[in-house]
Amino acid sequence: MKKTSLLNATLLGAAALVVSAATPAYAEITACLITKTDINPFFVKMKEGAQAKADELGMKLLSFAGKVEGDHEGQVQAVETCIASGAKGILITVSDTKAMGPTAKLARDNGVLFIALDTPLDPIEAADSTFMTDNFEAGRLIGAWAKAQLGDKAADAKVAFLNIADFQPTVGVLRNQGFMQGFGIDTKDISKWGDEDDPRIAGQDVTLGNEEGGRTAMENLLQKEPGINLVYTINEPAAAGAYEALKAVGREKEVLITSVDGGCPGVKDVKGGVIGATSQQYPLLMASLGMEAIKRFAETGELPENTDGKNYFHTGVTLITDKPVDGVESIDTKEGLARCWG
């Protein structure tokens, strides 16, 4: 890409994205953080972690966020802006995991370290490195917990799946398919959701990972199958929306909701009975480790290493519930609140 087009992209990116810079102009190493949105608490915490580490290391951080979940073009413009700004590395939670590949290559070809956070690119090798939760395991944990919690009733369950988006970003596929495996549903092709034929699946809808989307998706699926008694949600904002939809029809005490993220509001929802169990991940750790990796790369050219036996760096996952079951390791909400989003 020519330099002029990168400058144009800079101007476009400024109009299309929420952008902030809060470190001293004299900092020698510039890094970028690009999140899917700036309103989801998960990404708010991620930004806090990146900024705190930038301040500690004397780095300059440029932060960008898509206007809405799925704002692929906005993220592309942000990457181009980062390249033009001389950033040494980019940390990004990718919206469209398949479409981001060429833009990741552009960054890497320009000598920029490209690190995916939370959501792996498709293929994962399109990024220099990925720092994330084992999202499949996060889904498997809540699926296995739900199966044990329902006991004999699991055989006749009516399960609603509240996913993230129709284009099936990798994070959504991994959590969805992990839940199915944990619950005992044949996943068919594990690289996608929607081809399963288990009669316990009451339906699948998308939420865009927010409360309004969760409420709408739950309403849609209740119209299709009023007897739903178990809900998988992509994250805790979607779970909160699903709960409101169930409450509106007087079924909030009859339906078990599971989720992923483990943020402080989500853990409080587990404590309050809104969510039965959630898999906790650690976005602040993802971001701070990513900033350290960019500094090392800028100073030595060293690339981040993966966790042994994995093609990414695993930042941990823990099941949070106040209703533990045999065979599924978990911690309670008191400890979950002490850990939330470290």
Buried (B, 14 or more C-beta within 10 A) or exposed (E): BEEEEBEBBBEBBBEBBBBBBEBEEEBEBBBBBBBBBBBBBBBBBBBBBBBBBBBEBEBBBBBBBBEBBBBBBBBBBBBBBBBBBEBBBBBBBBBBBBBBBEBBEBBBEBBBBBBBBBBBBBEBEBBBBBBBBBBBBBBBBBBBBBBBBBEEEBEEBBBBBBBBBEBBBBBBBBBBBBBBBBBBBEBBEBEBBBEBEBEBBBBBBBBBBBBEBBBBBBBBBBEEBEEBBBBBBBBBBBBBBBBBBBBEEEBBEEBBBBBBBBBBBBBBBBBEEBBBBBBBBBBBBBBBBBBBBBBBBBEEEEEBEBEEEEEBBBBBBBBBBBBBBEEBEBBBBEBBBEBBBE
